[in-house]
Amino acid sequence: MLLQGRVALVTGASKGIGRAIAERFAHEGAALVLNARSDSVDGVAEGIRAAGGSATVVRGDIADAAVVKQCIQACRSTHGRLDVLVNNAGAMPQAMLGMISLADARALFELNVIATINLTQFAARAMKSGGSIINISSIARAGLPGASVYSATKGAVASFTLAAAKELGPRGIRVNALAPGFIDTDLTRDTKAEVRQRTLAGIRLGRIGSATEVAGSALFLASDLSSYVTGQVLGVDGGMMV
Ligand SMILES: NC(=O)c1ccc[n+]([C@@H]2O[C@H](COP(=O)([O-])OP(=O)(O)OC[C@H]3O[C@@H](n4cnc5c(N)ncnc54)[C@H](OP(=O)(O)O)[C@@H]3O)[C@@H](O)[C@H]2O)c1
């Protein structure tokens, strides 16, 4: 049990990558505080409890600063500590340049970037005996046509990770990011067949990844297996960047 006795907060845990991370962490003994907007996150928590684990839910929009505070408060009041934060909640709306609404762009930065910064600040204060913060960037940080705003948010998450690792390292808090490639979740399910084929052709392992494969890498970064790893952006992309 790699996370026995640890408390982990996972945002965007109702489905996809966040759900897989929450379930994997619970399997490894972590007590979970889970966030998402929809009530499916309650079902994820119930499943974890039914399997003998511990899971508390804070429902709400993580771009809302009040929800961020509630998440941290839940860690403190239920468990008296926080060891692992996974800034996973995110969205990938698409729009070609010339068609981008600035209101939509600002809203995406609020969710994908500002919420990560806000939660990291509060979490770092709550991590009294060190900890691990895992941000979810994306292969899109290298530039995804049709998703330039999303690409910019994920580049920002990667840069933020590097700076936060430098600031928080002296306090024993490791900060790393995962940069998933093409992972089979609701986020990618509507990808046009032609784009899917083109993307597949660039994946050295020749297949799309699964949320559980991303969760495996998150487990590595959350646990002591990576006790000397900080300030890294780990590609989980089947070799798209090599
Ligand atoms: N799938 C990929 O290929 C891929 C690749 C690279 C990076 N990523 C990143 O991985 C992360 C997870 O993506 P995914 O593929 O698992 O997507 P997904 O299946 O669409 O799941 C997104 C999760 O985020 C939650 N969420 C969305 N907006 C939220 C908000 N305002 N407040 C709180 N929770 C919110 C959703 O729950 P509710 O709707 O219930 O709120 C859901 O649990 C994202 O940051 C994404 O950018 C994904």
Ligand as a Chemical Component Dictionary entry (heavy atoms), coordinates in Angstrom:
data_LIG
# 
_chem_comp.id                   LIG 
_chem_comp.type                 NON-POLYMER 
_chem_comp.pdbx_formal_charge   0 
_chem_comp.three_letter_code    LIG 
# 
loop_
_chem_comp_atom.comp_id 
_chem_comp_atom.atom_id 
_chem_comp_atom.alt_atom_id 
_chem_comp_atom.type_symbol 
_chem_comp_atom.charge 
_chem_comp_atom.model_Cartn_x 
_chem_comp_atom.model_Cartn_y 
_chem_comp_atom.model_Cartn_z 
_chem_comp_atom.pdbx_ordinal 
LIG N1  N1  N 0  -8.118  12.991 -22.103 1  
LIG C1  C1  C 0  -6.979  13.433 -22.608 2  
LIG O1  O1  O 0  -6.539  12.986 -23.693 3  
LIG C2  C2  C 0  -6.172  14.453 -21.879 4  
LIG C3  C3  C 0  -4.922  14.759 -22.403 5  
LIG C4  C4  C 0  -4.120  15.718 -21.751 6  
LIG C5  C5  C 0  -4.581  16.330 -20.605 7  
LIG N2  N2  N 1  -5.819  16.030 -20.120 8  
LIG C6  C6  C 0  -6.242  16.732 -18.907 9  
LIG O2  O2  O 0  -6.603  15.790 -17.928 10 
LIG C7  C7  C 0  -7.571  16.374 -17.047 11 
LIG C8  C8  C 0  -8.759  15.436 -16.936 12 
LIG O3  O3  O 0  -9.316  15.280 -18.236 13 
LIG P1  P1  P 0  -10.222 14.030 -18.652 14 
LIG O4  O4  O 0  -9.744  13.578 -19.953 15 
LIG O5  O5  O -1 -10.355 13.090 -17.529 16 
LIG O6  O6  O 0  -11.584 14.830 -18.911 17 
LIG P2  P2  P 0  -13.101 14.485 -18.511 18 
LIG O7  O7  O 0  -13.366 13.025 -18.644 19 
LIG O8  O8  O 0  -13.920 15.454 -19.277 20 
LIG O9  O9  O 0  -13.142 14.843 -16.959 21 
LIG C9  C9  C 0  -12.992 16.173 -16.521 22 
LIG C10 C10 C 0  -13.222 16.209 -15.016 23 
LIG O10 O10 O 0  -13.105 17.561 -14.574 24 
LIG C11 C11 C 0  -14.290 17.921 -13.875 25 
LIG N3  N3  N 0  -14.530 19.346 -14.053 26 
LIG C12 C12 C 0  -14.699 20.039 -15.207 27 
LIG N4  N4  N 0  -14.910 21.335 -14.960 28 
LIG C13 C13 C 0  -14.879 21.461 -13.608 29 
LIG C14 C14 C 0  -15.039 22.558 -12.722 30 
LIG N5  N5  N 0  -15.280 23.804 -13.178 31 
LIG N6  N6  N 0  -14.933 22.345 -11.381 32 
LIG C15 C15 C 0  -14.695 21.097 -10.908 33 
LIG N7  N7  N 0  -14.544 20.014 -11.685 34 
LIG C16 C16 C 0  -14.633 20.203 -13.022 35 
LIG C17 C17 C 0  -15.382 17.043 -14.459 36 
LIG O11 O11 O 0  -16.420 16.817 -13.545 37 
LIG P3  P3  P 0  -17.842 17.571 -13.544 38 
LIG O12 O12 O 0  -18.276 17.724 -14.961 39 
LIG O13 O13 O 0  -18.679 16.658 -12.720 40 
LIG O14 O14 O 0  -17.566 18.870 -12.870 41 
LIG C18 C18 C 0  -14.602 15.736 -14.648 42 
LIG O15 O15 O 0  -14.557 15.024 -13.425 43 
LIG C19 C19 C 0  -7.890  17.754 -17.621 44 
LIG O16 O16 O 0  -7.138  18.721 -16.957 45 
LIG C20 C20 C 0  -7.447  17.626 -19.067 46 
LIG O17 O17 O 0  -7.115  18.870 -19.632 47 
LIG C21 C21 C 0  -6.614  15.108 -20.724 48 
# 
loop_
_chem_comp_bond.comp_id 
_chem_comp_bond.atom_id_1 
_chem_comp_bond.atom_id_2 
_chem_comp_bond.value_order 
_chem_comp_bond.pdbx_ordinal 
LIG N1  C1  SING 1  
LIG C1  O1  DOUB 2  
LIG C1  C2  SING 3  
LIG C2  C3  SING 4  
LIG C2  C21 DOUB 5  
LIG C3  C4  DOUB 6  
LIG C4  C5  SING 7  
LIG C5  N2  DOUB 8  
LIG N2  C6  SING 9  
LIG N2  C21 SING 10 
LIG C6  O2  SING 11 
LIG C6  C20 SING 12 
LIG O2  C7  SING 13 
LIG C7  C8  SING 14 
LIG C7  C19 SING 15 
LIG C8  O3  SING 16 
LIG O3  P1  SING 17 
LIG P1  O4  DOUB 18 
LIG P1  O5  SING 19 
LIG P1  O6  SING 20 
LIG O6  P2  SING 21 
LIG P2  O7  DOUB 22 
LIG P2  O8  SING 23 
LIG P2  O9  SING 24 
LIG O9  C9  SING 25 
LIG C9  C10 SING 26 
LIG C10 O10 SING 27 
LIG C10 C18 SING 28 
LIG O10 C11 SING 29 
LIG C11 N3  SING 30 
LIG C11 C17 SING 31 
LIG N3  C12 SING 32 
LIG N3  C16 SING 33 
LIG C12 N4  DOUB 34 
LIG N4  C13 SING 35 
LIG C13 C14 SING 36 
LIG C13 C16 DOUB 37 
LIG C14 N5  SING 38 
LIG C14 N6  DOUB 39 
LIG N6  C15 SING 40 
LIG C15 N7  DOUB 41 
LIG N7  C16 SING 42 
LIG C17 O11 SING 43 
LIG C17 C18 SING 44 
LIG O11 P3  SING 45 
LIG P3  O12 DOUB 46 
LIG P3  O13 SING 47 
LIG P3  O14 SING 48 
LIG C18 O15 SING 49 
LIG C19 O16 SING 50 
LIG C19 C20 SING 51 
LIG C20 O17 SING 52 
# 
